[in-house]
């Protein structure tokens, strides 16, 4: 099984930066892809960024040019570097991992709050 532990959330002023981390633990490495989602109160959860094991990435239009997703396959860890943060980026950010056999797992979520 895969267990995800997220970290790096917090409070930051508009224009600032944060770096989120999501570490997948387990005795067997089986990750095929990773992604970050976010959900604000009263809104649907949305895909922010995704990355395959081979390094291909995709981003929501709202974060292109500001956020960067990366991963360290050896450490089973995915990162989200968030720059030029805006108040509308405020949300709970969730890590998601897909195994090579098609199973998926969610992290516990980490709060990101951007003040104006």
C-alpha positions as CSV (number, residue, x, y, z in Angstrom):
1,X,0.0,0.0,0.0
2,X,1.0,3.6,-0.4
3,X,0.7,6.3,2.3
4,X,1.1,10.0,1.5
5,X,2.4,12.6,3.9
6,X,2.1,16.3,2.8
7,X,3.9,19.2,4.2
8,X,4.8,22.8,3.4
9,X,1.5,24.6,3.6
10,X,1.0,27.8,5.6
11,X,0.2,31.4,5.6
12,X,1.8,33.8,3.1
13,X,1.2,37.2,1.7
14,X,0.2,37.8,-1.8
15,X,3.2,37.7,-4.1
16,X,5.0,35.3,-1.9
17,X,6.0,31.7,-2.4
18,X,5.5,28.3,-0.8
19,X,6.8,24.9,-1.6
20,X,4.7,21.8,-0.9
21,X,6.0,18.3,-0.5
22,X,4.3,15.0,-0.7
23,X,6.2,11.9,0.2
24,X,4.8,8.4,-0.6
25,X,5.9,5.8,1.9
26,X,5.9,2.0,1.4
27,X,8.1,-0.9,1.1
28,X,7.6,-1.2,-2.7
29,X,7.9,1.6,-5.2
30,X,4.9,1.5,-7.5
31,X,4.2,5.1,-8.5
32,X,3.3,5.9,-12.1
33,X,2.1,9.5,-11.7
34,X,1.6,12.2,-9.2
35,X,-0.5,15.3,-9.0
36,X,-1.7,18.2,-6.9
37,X,-5.3,19.1,-6.5
38,X,-6.8,21.9,-4.4
39,X,-10.2,22.6,-2.9
40,X,-11.5,25.8,-1.5
41,X,-14.6,25.9,0.8
42,X,-17.8,25.6,-1.2
43,X,-16.0,24.8,-4.4
44,X,-15.1,21.6,-6.3
45,X,-11.8,20.0,-6.1
46,X,-9.7,20.9,-9.1
47,X,-6.5,19.6,-10.7
48,X,-3.6,22.0,-10.2
49,X,-0.7,20.2,-11.7
50,X,0.3,16.7,-12.7
51,X,3.5,14.8,-13.5
52,X,4.3,11.4,-14.9
53,X,7.1,9.2,-13.8
54,X,8.9,10.2,-17.1
55,X,8.6,13.8,-16.2
56,X,5.8,15.0,-18.4
57,X,3.8,17.8,-16.8
58,X,0.5,19.6,-17.1
59,X,-1.0,22.6,-15.3
60,X,-4.2,24.3,-14.8
61,X,-4.4,27.5,-16.8
62,X,-4.8,29.5,-13.6
63,X,-1.4,28.5,-12.3
64,X,0.7,28.3,-15.5
65,X,3.8,30.4,-15.2
66,X,3.6,30.6,-11.5
67,X,3.6,27.0,-10.2
68,X,6.1,24.2,-11.0
69,X,5.5,20.6,-10.2
70,X,8.5,18.3,-9.9
71,X,9.3,14.9,-8.5
72,X,12.1,12.7,-7.1
73,X,11.3,9.2,-8.2
74,X,14.1,7.8,-6.0
75,X,12.4,9.3,-2.9
76,X,8.8,8.8,-4.1
77,X,8.2,12.5,-3.5
78,X,6.4,15.2,-5.5
79,X,6.8,18.9,-5.0
80,X,4.8,22.0,-5.9
81,X,6.7,25.2,-6.0
82,X,4.2,28.1,-5.8
83,X,5.4,31.6,-6.7
84,X,3.5,34.9,-7.1
85,X,0.8,33.6,-4.9
86,X,-2.6,35.2,-5.1
87,X,-5.5,35.2,-2.6
88,X,-7.5,33.0,-5.0
89,X,-4.9,30.3,-4.5
90,X,-6.1,29.9,-1.0
91,X,-7.3,26.3,-0.6
92,X,-6.5,22.9,0.9
93,X,-4.0,21.2,-1.4
94,X,-4.1,17.5,-1.8
95,X,-1.5,15.2,-3.3
96,X,-2.6,12.2,-5.4
97,X,-0.6,9.3,-6.5
98,X,-1.3,6.6,-9.1
99,X,0.4,3.2,-8.8
100,X,1.7,1.3,-11.8
101,X,-1.2,-1.1,-11.5
102,X,-3.8,1.7,-11.6
103,X,-4.6,2.2,-7.9
104,X,-4.8,5.8,-6.6
105,X,-4.2,7.3,-3.2
106,X,-4.8,10.7,-1.6
107,X,-2.8,12.7,0.9
108,X,-4.4,14.3,4.0
109,X,-4.3,17.8,2.6
110,X,-2.3,20.8,3.6
111,X,-3.8,24.3,4.0
112,X,-2.4,27.2,1.9
113,X,-3.7,30.6,2.8
114,X,-2.7,33.7,0.8
115,X,-3.5,37.1,2.4
116,X,-4.0,40.2,0.4
